Amino acid sequence: MNEETTAESVAKGRTYGAFRCLNCFERVSVPTGAKTHKCPHCSFEWRLSWLSPDFPRIRGPVWEANRQLAEENLSKKQKGVN
Ligand SMILES: [Zn+2]
């Protein structure tokens, strides 16, 4: 769990960008330059490209990471059905 504030991160010379998760629509901050990032809200993992050092853009989901998540969700739904 990263509990640093943005101000503290900037003071250390680290920069972060932020994007909106396309799965749960929560705002997610991510260290600049990260190629992939897992949403802390829904655990969906995204591939990122960077338009500028503080402006990440979602390229698409990381299928290898999300397949397992999708299968877990599917099995939960199947269990919920009579
Ligand atoms: Zn999410």
PDB file of the backbone (N, CA, C, O) and the ligand in Angstrom, with CONECT records:
HET     ZN  A 101       1
ATOM      1  N   MET A   1       0.859  -1.205   0.000  1.00  0.00           N
ATOM      2  CA  MET A   1       0.000   0.000   0.000  1.00  0.00           C
ATOM      3  C   MET A   1       0.883   1.240   0.000  1.00  0.00           C
ATOM      4  O   MET A   1       1.700   1.431   0.901  1.00  0.00           O
ATOM      5  N   ASN A   2       0.716   2.067  -1.003  1.00  0.00           N
ATOM      6  CA  ASN A   2       1.498   3.292  -1.087  1.00  0.00           C
ATOM      7  C   ASN A   2       0.703   4.433  -0.465  1.00  0.00           C
ATOM      8  O   ASN A   2      -0.323   4.857  -0.996  1.00  0.00           O
ATOM      9  N   GLU A   3       1.197   4.921   0.670  1.00  0.00           N
ATOM     10  CA  GLU A   3       0.457   5.964   1.381  1.00  0.00           C
ATOM     11  C   GLU A   3       1.091   7.340   1.216  1.00  0.00           C
ATOM     12  O   GLU A   3       0.696   8.296   1.883  1.00  0.00           O
ATOM     13  N   GLU A   4       2.073   7.438   0.328  1.00  0.00           N
ATOM     14  CA  GLU A   4       2.684   8.740   0.081  1.00  0.00           C
ATOM     15  C   GLU A   4       1.680   9.670  -0.589  1.00  0.00           C
ATOM     16  O   GLU A   4       0.876   9.249  -1.420  1.00  0.00           O
ATOM     17  N   THR A   5       1.745  10.936  -0.210  1.00  0.00           N
ATOM     18  CA  THR A   5       0.918  11.909  -0.908  1.00  0.00           C
ATOM     19  C   THR A   5       1.619  12.288  -2.208  1.00  0.00           C
ATOM     20  O   THR A   5       2.810  12.029  -2.381  1.00  0.00           O
ATOM     21  N   THR A   6       0.882  12.891  -3.101  1.00  0.00           N
ATOM     22  CA  THR A   6       1.473  13.344  -4.357  1.00  0.00           C
ATOM     23  C   THR A   6       2.593  14.337  -4.096  1.00  0.00           C
ATOM     24  O   THR A   6       3.633  14.291  -4.751  1.00  0.00           O
ATOM     25  N   ALA A   7       2.383  15.233  -3.142  1.00  0.00           N
ATOM     26  CA  ALA A   7       3.385  16.253  -2.830  1.00  0.00           C
ATOM     27  C   ALA A   7       4.689  15.598  -2.380  1.00  0.00           C
ATOM     28  O   ALA A   7       5.770  16.033  -2.777  1.00  0.00           O
ATOM     29  N   GLU A   8       4.594  14.571  -1.564  1.00  0.00           N
ATOM     30  CA  GLU A   8       5.796  13.876  -1.094  1.00  0.00           C
ATOM     31  C   GLU A   8       6.521  13.206  -2.258  1.00  0.00           C
ATOM     32  O   GLU A   8       7.750  13.232  -2.329  1.00  0.00           O
ATOM     33  N   SER A   9       5.772  12.619  -3.150  1.00  0.00           N
ATOM     34  CA  SER A   9       6.371  11.949  -4.298  1.00  0.00           C
ATOM     35  C   SER A   9       7.103  12.940  -5.187  1.00  0.00           C
ATOM     36  O   SER A   9       8.206  12.665  -5.661  1.00  0.00           O
ATOM     37  N   VAL A  10       6.489  14.086  -5.411  1.00  0.00           N
ATOM     38  CA  VAL A  10       7.114  15.111  -6.250  1.00  0.00           C
ATOM     39  C   VAL A  10       8.378  15.625  -5.591  1.00  0.00           C
ATOM     40  O   VAL A  10       9.377  15.873  -6.265  1.00  0.00           O
ATOM     41  N   ALA A  11       8.339  15.790  -4.254  1.00  0.00           N
ATOM     42  CA  ALA A  11       9.499  16.275  -3.523  1.00  0.00           C
ATOM     43  C   ALA A  11      10.679  15.324  -3.679  1.00  0.00           C
ATOM     44  O   ALA A  11      11.828  15.766  -3.673  1.00  0.00           O
ATOM     45  N   LYS A  12      10.422  14.055  -3.816  1.00  0.00           N
ATOM     46  CA  LYS A  12      11.481  13.063  -4.011  1.00  0.00           C
ATOM     47  C   LYS A  12      11.908  12.944  -5.471  1.00  0.00           C
ATOM     48  O   LYS A  12      12.812  12.175  -5.800  1.00  0.00           O
ATOM     49  N   GLY A  13      11.254  13.707  -6.342  1.00  0.00           N
ATOM     50  CA  GLY A  13      11.640  13.690  -7.744  1.00  0.00           C
ATOM     51  C   GLY A  13      10.949  12.623  -8.542  1.00  0.00           C
ATOM     52  O   GLY A  13      11.256  12.427  -9.718  1.00  0.00           O
ATOM     53  N   ARG A  14      10.017  11.924  -7.921  1.00  0.00           N
ATOM     54  CA  ARG A  14       9.250  10.932  -8.666  1.00  0.00           C
ATOM     55  C   ARG A  14       8.005  11.585  -9.234  1.00  0.00           C
ATOM     56  O   ARG A  14       7.405  12.456  -8.605  1.00  0.00           O
ATOM     57  N   THR A  15       7.628  11.166 -10.409  1.00  0.00           N
ATOM     58  CA  THR A  15       6.402  11.693 -10.991  1.00  0.00           C
ATOM     59  C   THR A  15       5.429  10.554 -11.250  1.00  0.00           C
ATOM     60  O   THR A  15       5.809   9.403 -11.465  1.00  0.00           O
ATOM     61  N   TYR A  16       4.192  10.920 -11.222  1.00  0.00           N
ATOM     62  CA  TYR A  16       3.134   9.957 -11.465  1.00  0.00           C
ATOM     63  C   TYR A  16       2.171  10.517 -12.498  1.00  0.00           C
ATOM     64  O   TYR A  16       1.970  11.728 -12.596  1.00  0.00           O
ATOM     65  N   GLY A  17       1.594   9.632 -13.248  1.00  0.00           N
ATOM     66  CA  GLY A  17       0.484  10.003 -14.097  1.00  0.00           C
ATOM     67  C   GLY A  17      -0.762   9.365 -13.538  1.00  0.00           C
ATOM     68  O   GLY A  17      -0.702   8.612 -12.566  1.00  0.00           O
ATOM     69  N   ALA A  18      -1.887   9.663 -14.145  1.00  0.00           N
ATOM     70  CA  ALA A  18      -3.134   9.063 -13.696  1.00  0.00           C
ATOM     71  C   ALA A  18      -3.995   8.735 -14.904  1.00  0.00           C
ATOM     72  O   ALA A  18      -4.013   9.461 -15.898  1.00  0.00           O
ATOM     73  N   PHE A  19      -4.702   7.634 -14.792  1.00  0.00           N
ATOM     74  CA  PHE A  19      -5.659   7.288 -15.845  1.00  0.00           C
ATOM     75  C   PHE A  19      -6.922   6.770 -15.195  1.00  0.00           C
ATOM     76  O   PHE A  19      -6.928   6.416 -14.017  1.00  0.00           O
ATOM     77  N   ARG A  20      -7.970   6.729 -15.954  1.00  0.00           N
ATOM     78  CA  ARG A  20      -9.221   6.197 -15.438  1.00  0.00           C
ATOM     79  C   ARG A  20      -9.355   4.763 -15.907  1.00  0.00           C
ATOM     80  O   ARG A  20      -9.331   4.486 -17.107  1.00  0.00           O
ATOM     81  N   CYS A  21      -9.496   3.859 -14.964  1.00  0.00           N
ATOM     82  CA  CYS A  21      -9.646   2.445 -15.275  1.00  0.00           C
ATOM     83  C   CYS A  21     -10.908   2.231 -16.108  1.00  0.00           C
ATOM     84  O   CYS A  21     -11.989   2.685 -15.734  1.00  0.00           O
ATOM     85  N   LEU A  22     -10.765   1.542 -17.230  1.00  0.00           N
ATOM     86  CA  LEU A  22     -11.915   1.337 -18.116  1.00  0.00           C
ATOM     87  C   LEU A  22     -12.794   0.183 -17.640  1.00  0.00           C
ATOM     88  O   LEU A  22     -13.854  -0.066 -18.215  1.00  0.00           O
ATOM     89  N   ASN A  23     -12.366  -0.516 -16.606  1.00  0.00           N
ATOM     90  CA  ASN A  23     -13.177  -1.610 -16.070  1.00  0.00           C
ATOM     91  C   ASN A  23     -14.074  -1.130 -14.930  1.00  0.00           C
ATOM     92  O   ASN A  23     -15.261  -1.454 -14.894  1.00  0.00           O
ATOM     93  N   CYS A  24     -13.505  -0.354 -13.997  1.00  0.00           N
ATOM     94  CA  CYS A  24     -14.295   0.080 -12.831  1.00  0.00           C
ATOM     95  C   CYS A  24     -14.460   1.600 -12.784  1.00  0.00           C
ATOM     96  O   CYS A  24     -15.189   2.120 -11.939  1.00  0.00           O
ATOM     97  N   PHE A  25     -13.772   2.324 -13.705  1.00  0.00           N
ATOM     98  CA  PHE A  25     -13.909   3.781 -13.849  1.00  0.00           C
ATOM     99  C   PHE A  25     -13.396   4.558 -12.651  1.00  0.00           C
ATOM    100  O   PHE A  25     -13.759   5.718 -12.455  1.00  0.00           O
ATOM    101  N   GLU A  26     -12.542   3.915 -11.839  1.00  0.00           N
ATOM    102  CA  GLU A  26     -11.868   4.647 -10.769  1.00  0.00           C
ATOM    103  C   GLU A  26     -10.609   5.295 -11.337  1.00  0.00           C
ATOM    104  O   GLU A  26     -10.025   4.801 -12.302  1.00  0.00           O
ATOM    105  N   ARG A  27     -10.199   6.407 -10.725  1.00  0.00           N
ATOM    106  CA  ARG A  27      -8.972   7.073 -11.125  1.00  0.00           C
ATOM    107  C   ARG A  27      -7.793   6.349 -10.478  1.00  0.00           C
ATOM    108  O   ARG A  27      -7.797   6.076  -9.278  1.00  0.00           O
ATOM    109  N   VAL A  28      -6.789   6.046 -11.293  1.00  0.00           N
ATOM    110  CA  VAL A  28      -5.643   5.272 -10.834  1.00  0.00           C
ATOM    111  C   VAL A  28      -4.376   6.064 -11.111  1.00  0.00           C
ATOM    112  O   VAL A  28      -4.176   6.536 -12.231  1.00  0.00           O
ATOM    113  N   SER A  29      -3.510   6.219 -10.102  1.00  0.00           N
ATOM    114  CA  SER A  29      -2.227   6.875 -10.341  1.00  0.00           C
ATOM    115  C   SER A  29      -1.169   5.806 -10.566  1.00  0.00           C
ATOM    116  O   SER A  29      -1.221   4.725  -9.980  1.00  0.00           O
ATOM    117  N   VAL A  30      -0.208   6.126 -11.426  1.00  0.00           N
ATOM    118  CA  VAL A  30       0.770   5.145 -11.855  1.00  0.00           C
ATOM    119  C   VAL A  30       2.124   5.836 -12.031  1.00  0.00           C
ATOM    120  O   VAL A  30       2.179   6.946 -12.559  1.00  0.00           O
ATOM    121  N   PRO A  31       3.214   5.200 -11.600  1.00  0.00           N
ATOM    122  CA  PRO A  31       4.538   5.811 -11.778  1.00  0.00           C
ATOM    123  C   PRO A  31       4.832   6.046 -13.257  1.00  0.00           C
ATOM    124  O   PRO A  31       4.541   5.195 -14.097  1.00  0.00           O
ATOM    125  N   THR A  32       5.404   7.194 -13.567  1.00  0.00           N
ATOM    126  CA  THR A  32       5.701   7.551 -14.954  1.00  0.00           C
ATOM    127  C   THR A  32       6.547   6.481 -15.634  1.00  0.00           C
ATOM    128  O   THR A  32       7.547   6.019 -15.085  1.00  0.00           O
ATOM    129  N   GLY A  33       6.134   6.099 -16.824  1.00  0.00           N
ATOM    130  CA  GLY A  33       6.909   5.179 -17.630  1.00  0.00           C
ATOM    131  C   GLY A  33       6.530   3.723 -17.467  1.00  0.00           C
ATOM    132  O   GLY A  33       7.063   2.865 -18.171  1.00  0.00           O
ATOM    133  N   ALA A  34       5.611   3.424 -16.544  1.00  0.00           N
ATOM    134  CA  ALA A  34       5.208   2.035 -16.343  1.00  0.00           C
ATOM    135  C   ALA A  34       4.575   1.479 -17.616  1.00  0.00           C
ATOM    136  O   ALA A  34       3.741   2.132 -18.243  1.00  0.00           O
ATOM    137  N   LYS A  35       4.982   0.269 -17.988  1.00  0.00           N
ATOM    138  CA  LYS A  35       4.443  -0.348 -19.212  1.00  0.00           C
ATOM    139  C   LYS A  35       3.072  -0.971 -18.957  1.00  0.00           C
ATOM    140  O   LYS A  35       2.199  -0.980 -19.824  1.00  0.00           O
ATOM    141  N   THR A  36       2.913  -1.488 -17.751  1.00  0.00           N
ATOM    142  CA  THR A  36       1.627  -2.065 -17.366  1.00  0.00           C
ATOM    143  C   THR A  36       1.317  -1.609 -15.945  1.00  0.00           C
ATOM    144  O   THR A  36       2.219  -1.272 -15.178  1.00  0.00           O
ATOM    145  N   HIS A  37       0.036  -1.602 -15.609  1.00  0.00           N
ATOM    146  CA  HIS A  37      -0.337  -1.257 -14.238  1.00  0.00           C
ATOM    147  C   HIS A  37      -1.628  -1.950 -13.871  1.00  0.00           C
ATOM    148  O   HIS A  37      -2.590  -1.979 -14.639  1.00  0.00           O
ATOM    149  N   LYS A  38      -1.622  -2.505 -12.675  1.00  0.00           N
ATOM    150  CA  LYS A  38      -2.806  -3.202 -12.194  1.00  0.00           C
ATOM    151  C   LYS A  38      -3.661  -2.241 -11.393  1.00  0.00           C
ATOM    152  O   LYS A  38      -3.178  -1.587 -10.469  1.00  0.00           O
ATOM    153  N   CYS A  39      -4.932  -2.158 -11.751  1.00  0.00           N
ATOM    154  CA  CYS A  39      -5.853  -1.284 -11.032  1.00  0.00           C
ATOM    155  C   CYS A  39      -6.000  -1.782  -9.599  1.00  0.00           C
ATOM    156  O   CYS A  39      -6.341  -2.947  -9.390  1.00  0.00           O
ATOM    157  N   PRO A  40      -5.749  -0.921  -8.598  1.00  0.00           N
ATOM    158  CA  PRO A  40      -5.872  -1.350  -7.201  1.00  0.00           C
ATOM    159  C   PRO A  40      -7.320  -1.526  -6.771  1.00  0.00           C
ATOM    160  O   PRO A  40      -7.585  -2.105  -5.717  1.00  0.00           O
ATOM    161  N   HIS A  41      -8.261  -1.035  -7.572  1.00  0.00           N
ATOM    162  CA  HIS A  41      -9.675  -1.088  -7.196  1.00  0.00           C
ATOM    163  C   HIS A  41     -10.338  -2.378  -7.658  1.00  0.00           C
ATOM    164  O   HIS A  41     -11.146  -2.961  -6.935  1.00  0.00           O
ATOM    165  N   CYS A  42      -9.991  -2.829  -8.875  1.00  0.00           N
ATOM    166  CA  CYS A  42     -10.676  -3.999  -9.430  1.00  0.00           C
ATOM    167  C   CYS A  42      -9.700  -5.093  -9.861  1.00  0.00           C
ATOM    168  O   CYS A  42     -10.129  -6.150 -10.324  1.00  0.00           O
ATOM    169  N   SER A  43      -8.388  -4.853  -9.716  1.00  0.00           N
ATOM    170  CA  SER A  43      -7.355  -5.836 -10.047  1.00  0.00           C
ATOM    171  C   SER A  43      -7.217  -6.110 -11.539  1.00  0.00           C
ATOM    172  O   SER A  43      -6.546  -7.065 -11.930  1.00  0.00           O
ATOM    173  N   PHE A  44      -7.839  -5.291 -12.374  1.00  0.00           N
ATOM    174  CA  PHE A  44      -7.693  -5.425 -13.810  1.00  0.00           C
ATOM    175  C   PHE A  44      -6.347  -4.817 -14.209  1.00  0.00           C
ATOM    176  O   PHE A  44      -5.989  -3.742 -13.729  1.00  0.00           O
ATOM    177  N   GLU A  45      -5.600  -5.495 -15.082  1.00  0.00           N
ATOM    178  CA  GLU A  45      -4.275  -5.001 -15.443  1.00  0.00           C
ATOM    179  C   GLU A  45      -4.279  -4.433 -16.851  1.00  0.00           C
ATOM    180  O   GLU A  45      -4.789  -5.050 -17.785  1.00  0.00           O
ATOM    181  N   TRP A  46      -3.697  -3.238 -16.989  1.00  0.00           N
ATOM    182  CA  TRP A  46      -3.724  -2.508 -18.262  1.00  0.00           C
ATOM    183  C   TRP A  46      -2.330  -2.322 -18.824  1.00  0.00           C
ATOM    184  O   TRP A  46      -1.364  -2.138 -18.084  1.00  0.00           O
ATOM    185  N   ARG A  47      -2.239  -2.373 -20.160  1.00  0.00           N
ATOM    186  CA  ARG A  47      -1.021  -1.981 -20.864  1.00  0.00           C
ATOM    187  C   ARG A  47      -1.101  -0.488 -21.125  1.00  0.00           C
ATOM    188  O   ARG A  47      -2.142   0.022 -21.541  1.00  0.00           O
ATOM    189  N   LEU A  48       0.016   0.223 -20.875  1.00  0.00           N
ATOM    190  CA  LEU A  48       0.008   1.681 -20.968  1.00  0.00           C
ATOM    191  C   LEU A  48       1.011   2.177 -21.998  1.00  0.00           C
ATOM    192  O   LEU A  48       2.074   1.586 -22.183  1.00  0.00           O
ATOM    193  N   SER A  49       0.658   3.272 -22.666  1.00  0.00           N
ATOM    194  CA  SER A  49       1.640   4.044 -23.410  1.00  0.00           C
ATOM    195  C   SER A  49       1.595   5.460 -22.848  1.00  0.00           C
ATOM    196  O   SER A  49       0.619   5.855 -22.210  1.00  0.00           O
ATOM    197  N   TRP A  50       2.647   6.208 -23.089  1.00  0.00           N
ATOM    198  CA  TRP A  50       2.787   7.521 -22.446  1.00  0.00           C
ATOM    199  C   TRP A  50       2.829   8.616 -23.496  1.00  0.00           C
ATOM    200  O   TRP A  50       3.746   8.678 -24.315  1.00  0.00           O
ATOM    201  N   LEU A  51       1.817   9.483 -23.460  1.00  0.00           N
ATOM    202  CA  LEU A  51       1.767  10.622 -24.383  1.00  0.00           C
ATOM    203  C   LEU A  51       2.716  11.714 -23.904  1.00  0.00           C
ATOM    204  O   LEU A  51       3.289  12.449 -24.708  1.00  0.00           O
ATOM    205  N   SER A  52       2.876  11.813 -22.585  1.00  0.00           N
ATOM    206  CA  SER A  52       3.842  12.707 -21.962  1.00  0.00           C
ATOM    207  C   SER A  52       4.155  12.083 -20.606  1.00  0.00           C
ATOM    208  O   SER A  52       3.471  11.146 -20.191  1.00  0.00           O
ATOM    209  N   PRO A  53       5.200  12.595 -19.888  1.00  0.00           N
ATOM    210  CA  PRO A  53       5.596  11.927 -18.636  1.00  0.00           C
ATOM    211  C   PRO A  53       4.511  11.832 -17.578  1.00  0.00           C
ATOM    212  O   PRO A  53       4.617  11.014 -16.665  1.00  0.00           O
ATOM    213  N   ASP A  54       3.463  12.654 -17.678  1.00  0.00           N
ATOM    214  CA  ASP A  54       2.392  12.578 -16.682  1.00  0.00           C
ATOM    215  C   ASP A  54       1.054  12.243 -17.329  1.00  0.00           C
ATOM    216  O   ASP A  54      -0.004  12.495 -16.753  1.00  0.00           O
ATOM    217  N   PHE A  55       1.108  11.674 -18.527  1.00  0.00           N
ATOM    218  CA  PHE A  55      -0.141  11.432 -19.245  1.00  0.00           C
ATOM    219  C   PHE A  55      -0.137  10.030 -19.864  1.00  0.00           C
ATOM    220  O   PHE A  55       0.163   9.863 -21.046  1.00  0.00           O
ATOM    221  N   PRO A  56      -0.470   9.036 -19.054  1.00  0.00           N
ATOM    222  CA  PRO A  56      -0.551   7.674 -19.579  1.00  0.00           C
ATOM    223  C   PRO A  56      -1.831   7.460 -20.364  1.00  0.00           C
ATOM    224  O   PRO A  56      -2.848   8.110 -20.124  1.00  0.00           O
ATOM    225  N   ARG A  57      -1.756   6.540 -21.301  1.00  0.00           N
ATOM    226  CA  ARG A  57      -2.941   6.207 -22.079  1.00  0.00           C
ATOM    227  C   ARG A  57      -3.068   4.691 -22.113  1.00  0.00           C
ATOM    228  O   ARG A  57      -2.082   3.985 -22.327  1.00  0.00           O
ATOM    229  N   ILE A  58      -4.274   4.194 -21.903  1.00  0.00           N
ATOM    230  CA  ILE A  58      -4.491   2.754 -21.915  1.00  0.00           C
ATOM    231  C   ILE A  58      -4.416   2.235 -23.345  1.00  0.00           C
ATOM    232  O   ILE A  58      -5.138   2.704 -24.224  1.00  0.00           O
ATOM    233  N   ARG A  59      -3.535   1.262 -23.569  1.00  0.00           N
ATOM    234  CA  ARG A  59      -3.428   0.637 -24.898  1.00  0.00           C
ATOM    235  C   ARG A  59      -4.363  -0.553 -24.991  1.00  0.00           C
ATOM    236  O   ARG A  59      -4.895  -0.862 -26.057  1.00  0.00           O
ATOM    237  N   GLY A  60      -4.555  -1.217 -23.860  1.00  0.00           N
ATOM    238  CA  GLY A  60      -5.435  -2.375 -23.844  1.00  0.00           C
ATOM    239  C   GLY A  60      -5.179  -3.192 -22.599  1.00  0.00           C
ATOM    240  O   GLY A  60      -4.247  -2.910 -21.846  1.00  0.00           O
ATOM    241  N   PRO A  61      -5.993  -4.193 -22.380  1.00  0.00           N
ATOM    242  CA  PRO A  61      -5.823  -5.034 -21.196  1.00  0.00           C
ATOM    243  C   PRO A  61      -4.651  -5.998 -21.360  1.00  0.00           C
ATOM    244  O   PRO A  61      -4.274  -6.358 -22.475  1.00  0.00           O
ATOM    245  N   VAL A  62      -4.088  -6.405 -20.234  1.00  0.00           N
ATOM    246  CA  VAL A  62      -3.077  -7.462 -20.238  1.00  0.00           C
ATOM    247  C   VAL A  62      -3.825  -8.790 -20.138  1.00  0.00           C
ATOM    248  O   VAL A  62      -4.268  -9.188 -19.061  1.00  0.00           O
ATOM    249  N   TRP A  63      -3.956  -9.462 -21.272  1.00  0.00           N
ATOM    250  CA  TRP A  63      -4.834 -10.636 -21.301  1.00  0.00           C
ATOM    251  C   TRP A  63      -4.351 -11.742 -20.390  1.00  0.00           C
ATOM    252  O   TRP A  63      -5.152 -12.412 -19.739  1.00  0.00           O
ATOM    253  N   GLU A  64      -3.034 -11.937 -20.342  1.00  0.00           N
ATOM    254  CA  GLU A  64      -2.504 -13.021 -19.513  1.00  0.00           C
ATOM    255  C   GLU A  64      -2.914 -12.845 -18.050  1.00  0.00           C
ATOM    256  O   GLU A  64      -3.243 -13.810 -17.361  1.00  0.00           O
ATOM    257  N   ALA A  65      -2.886 -11.576 -17.588  1.00  0.00           N
ATOM    258  CA  ALA A  65      -3.203 -11.304 -16.188  1.00  0.00           C
ATOM    259  C   ALA A  65      -4.707 -11.311 -15.952  1.00  0.00           C
ATOM    260  O   ALA A  65      -5.180 -11.693 -14.882  1.00  0.00           O
ATOM    261  N   ASN A  66      -5.461 -10.877 -16.982  1.00  0.00           N
ATOM    262  CA  ASN A  66      -6.891 -10.697 -16.766  1.00  0.00           C
ATOM    263  C   ASN A  66      -7.704 -11.952 -17.039  1.00  0.00           C
ATOM    264  O   ASN A  66      -8.845 -12.065 -16.591  1.00  0.00           O
ATOM    265  N   ARG A  67      -7.119 -12.904 -17.777  1.00  0.00           N
ATOM    266  CA  ARG A  67      -7.852 -14.126 -18.066  1.00  0.00           C
ATOM    267  C   ARG A  67      -8.212 -14.846 -16.771  1.00  0.00           C
ATOM    268  O   ARG A  67      -9.330 -15.332 -16.594  1.00  0.00           O
ATOM    269  N   GLN A  68      -7.238 -14.900 -15.878  1.00  0.00           N
ATOM    270  CA  GLN A  68      -7.468 -15.563 -14.603  1.00  0.00           C
ATOM    271  C   GLN A  68      -8.564 -14.846 -13.817  1.00  0.00           C
ATOM    272  O   GLN A  68      -9.426 -15.475 -13.204  1.00  0.00           O
ATOM    273  N   LEU A  69      -8.508 -13.505 -13.850  1.00  0.00           N
ATOM    274  CA  LEU A  69      -9.514 -12.704 -13.156  1.00  0.00           C
ATOM    275  C   LEU A  69     -10.897 -12.955 -13.752  1.00  0.00           C
ATOM    276  O   LEU A  69     -11.877 -13.109 -13.023  1.00  0.00           O
ATOM    277  N   ALA A  70     -10.968 -12.992 -15.077  1.00  0.00           N
ATOM    278  CA  ALA A  70     -12.242 -13.216 -15.761  1.00  0.00           C
ATOM    279  C   ALA A  70     -12.799 -14.597 -15.424  1.00  0.00           C
ATOM    280  O   ALA A  70     -14.001 -14.761 -15.217  1.00  0.00           O
ATOM    281  N   GLU A  71     -11.915 -15.576 -15.374  1.00  0.00           N
ATOM    282  CA  GLU A  71     -12.374 -16.923 -15.053  1.00  0.00           C
ATOM    283  C   GLU A  71     -12.893 -17.004 -13.623  1.00  0.00           C
ATOM    284  O   GLU A  71     -13.859 -17.713 -13.341  1.00  0.00           O
ATOM    285  N   GLU A  72     -12.244 -16.272 -12.727  1.00  0.00           N
ATOM    286  CA  GLU A  72     -12.719 -16.239 -11.340  1.00  0.00           C
ATOM    287  C   GLU A  72     -14.102 -15.608 -11.264  1.00  0.00           C
ATOM    288  O   GLU A  72     -14.985 -16.098 -10.561  1.00  0.00           O
ATOM    289  N   ASN A  73     -14.275 -14.509 -12.000  1.00  0.00           N
ATOM    290  CA  ASN A  73     -15.579 -13.849 -12.010  1.00  0.00           C
ATOM    291  C   ASN A  73     -16.647 -14.759 -12.591  1.00  0.00           C
ATOM    292  O   ASN A  73     -17.766 -14.827 -12.082  1.00  0.00           O
ATOM    293  N   LEU A  74     -16.288 -15.461 -13.666  1.00  0.00           N
ATOM    294  CA  LEU A  74     -17.227 -16.357 -14.322  1.00  0.00           C
ATOM    295  C   LEU A  74     -17.644 -17.479 -13.377  1.00  0.00           C
ATOM    296  O   LEU A  74     -18.824 -17.821 -13.294  1.00  0.00           O
ATOM    297  N   SER A  75     -16.679 -18.046 -12.670  1.00  0.00           N
ATOM    298  CA  SER A  75     -17.012 -19.148 -11.770  1.00  0.00           C
ATOM    299  C   SER A  75     -17.878 -18.651 -10.613  1.00  0.00           C
ATOM    300  O   SER A  75     -18.732 -19.384 -10.114  1.00  0.00           O
ATOM    301  N   LYS A  76     -17.660 -17.412 -10.190  1.00  0.00           N
ATOM    302  CA  LYS A  76     -18.513 -16.836  -9.143  1.00  0.00           C
ATOM    303  C   LYS A  76     -19.950 -16.695  -9.635  1.00  0.00           C
ATOM    304  O   LYS A  76     -20.905 -16.989  -8.916  1.00  0.00           O
ATOM    305  N   LYS A  77     -20.077 -16.230 -10.900  1.00  0.00           N
ATOM    306  CA  LYS A  77     -21.410 -16.037 -11.458  1.00  0.00           C
ATOM    307  C   LYS A  77     -22.113 -17.393 -11.604  1.00  0.00           C
ATOM    308  O   LYS A  77     -23.302 -17.525 -11.314  1.00  0.00           O
ATOM    309  N   GLN A  78     -21.356 -18.390 -12.059  1.00  0.00           N
ATOM    310  CA  GLN A  78     -21.962 -19.726 -12.256  1.00  0.00           C
ATOM    311  C   GLN A  78     -22.429 -20.300 -10.929  1.00  0.00           C
ATOM    312  O   GLN A  78     -23.465 -20.961 -10.856  1.00  0.00           O
ATOM    313  N   LYS A  79     -21.654 -20.042  -9.880  1.00  0.00           N
ATOM    314  CA  LYS A  79     -22.059 -20.536  -8.560  1.00  0.00           C
ATOM    315  C   LYS A  79     -23.319 -19.825  -8.073  1.00  0.00           C
ATOM    316  O   LYS A  79     -24.117 -20.386  -7.321  1.00  0.00           O
ATOM    317  N   GLY A  80     -23.483 -18.551  -8.527  1.00  0.00           N
ATOM    318  CA  GLY A  80     -24.636 -17.778  -8.083  1.00  0.00           C
ATOM    319  C   GLY A  80     -25.920 -18.176  -8.783  1.00  0.00           C
ATOM    320  O   GLY A  80     -27.013 -17.837  -8.331  1.00  0.00           O
ATOM    321  N   VAL A  81     -25.785 -18.904  -9.901  1.00  0.00           N
ATOM    322  CA  VAL A  81     -26.970 -19.320 -10.665  1.00  0.00           C
ATOM    323  C   VAL A  81     -27.498 -20.630 -10.101  1.00  0.00           C
ATOM    324  O   VAL A  81     -26.717 -21.493  -9.700  1.00  0.00           O
ATOM    325  N   ASN A  82     -28.820 -20.784 -10.068  1.00  0.00           N
ATOM    326  CA  ASN A  82     -29.420 -22.002  -9.524  1.00  0.00           C
ATOM    327  C   ASN A  82     -29.175 -23.212 -10.425  1.00  0.00           C
ATOM    328  O   ASN A  82     -29.616 -24.317 -10.108  1.00  0.00           O
TER     329      ASN A  82
HETATM  330 ZN    ZN A 101     -10.304  -0.783 -12.014  1.00  0.00          ZN2+
END
